[in-house]
Amino acid sequence: MFDFRKRGYYYSYPVSYAAEIIGVIVVKMDLSSIEASWQGKQSFFVADDKDQIIFMSSNPEWLFKSLQPLDNAQQARIRENQQYLDTQIESLHFSGDLEGATSSIRSSHPLVREKFFTSSRFLPDPGLTVRVFSPTHLVWWDLVAYMVVLSLVFAIIYLVIQLNLHRQHRRAQIDRLQSEANQKLEFQVLERTSELHGEIKQRIETERVLRHTQDELIQAAKLAVLGQMSASISHELNNPLAAIRSYADNGRLFLAKEKTDRVDDNLSRISALTDRMAKISHQLRSFAKKSTAEELHTLQILPILHSSKELMKPQFKSERINLNELPETFDACVLANAIQLEQVIINLLTNAVQAMEDQEDKQLAILLEIKETDEAQDKTLLIHIDDNGPGFTSSSSGNFFEPFHTTKKNGLGLGLSISQQIISGINGKLTTGTSPQGGARFGIELPLV
């Protein structure tokens, strides 16, 4: 049950049944919890009724006191309604505009005796007014603090604006300096680019001349090799020519005697000899043909070795060189220029033949081997050319590939240097060593494709 003598705020609603009111529902709200939330503030919070009697306040001394004095009619009505029971309503004697939303008021009551700024709002539904009383001196201090804060805010805003203007001005100066520096740099770059274009053009021309000179040098080395083989080649061509002359003379005699079968046999032999001479001539023309290092193709190594062997065959025969037989099949391909690779092999074979000129039993071997390297399991082709000559001396073993270094009486010292350049140009290596027979070993290492 409610204690109707205890202060509270009541809400009531009628209960109807069959169009008749049979009761009333009343809800009482304790005001102390609301007042507790108002405590500790510098301003005073109050709620008063239509007679301006305070029934809620953050200052307990103001409870059940009126803001202004009550007239006799108001006092009689309050006693009749028993809204505040037998409480004697005392006035706080506030003077000023209490009806305005904001106003300045003061009190002559001993409990107050202070000036206030007040803010009020009327709530029509419950019929009460909520007011905030702020002591004037505190408001002035708050106003001063607010003005100080506002001044600081404006000062900060002004400083920020000035700082931004300074930054913009500084940025404009930097941009102008950068623009001038960029223009100067662009001019220097254009000037340097023009110089570099001239240097590049000059270097390209120099490289072209060097490549042309190298190609001419390689061609000269090939012709020098052909010159060294000329005596053997001449002998190799003279023998078939003499045989052709003999077969032709005999053929005329057989023809006079009407021995046509013998004439046909002689003509077949003459045809075979001319094929042999044409083959030698074709090999010589192919070898002497000028080529460039850019003409690289995937090549089977065995046909290159057979072609080199055929070109050297007359010299092997005249020098009575014993050469090992090449394997019938050997599946290995390299990326190279066929004519230049053949030139390297012929140059190494020629050196081996010349190294064995004082030997009675001249043994020459061409050996093939494939080995795997440690890096990515790539495979390398090894071509060994071994002789049983005197081998290398300790004084000359490190200088073979230097230009114009030679141990021959009439040598130019360019063959091995050019050979090394050719092999290096196709990512290979030219090596030296000692053969199992005690002579010299030259090795060619080429990556397989």
Secondary structure, 3 states (H helix, E strand, C coil): CCCCCCCCEEEEEEEEECCEEEEEEEEEECCHHHHHHHCCCCCEEEEECCCCEEEEECCHHHCCEECCCCCHHHHHHHHHHCCCCCCCCEECCEECCCCCCEEEEEECCCCCCCEEEEEEEEECCCCEEEEEEEEHHHHHHHHHHHHHHHHHHHHHHHHHHHHHHHHHHHHHHHHHHHHHHHHHHHHHHHHHHHHHHHHHHHHHHHHHHHHHHHHHHHHHHHHHHHHHHHHHHHHHHHHHHHHHHHHHHHHHHHHHCCCHHHHHHHHHHHHHHHHHHHHHHHHHHHHHCCCCCCCCEEEEHHHHHHHHHHHHHHHHHHHCEEECCCCCCCCCEEEECHHHHHHHHHHHHHHHHHHCCCCCCEEEEEEEEEEECCCCCCEEEEEEEEECCCCCCCCCCCCCCCCCCCCCCCCCCCHHHHHHHHHHHCCCEEEEEECCCCCEEEEEEEEEC
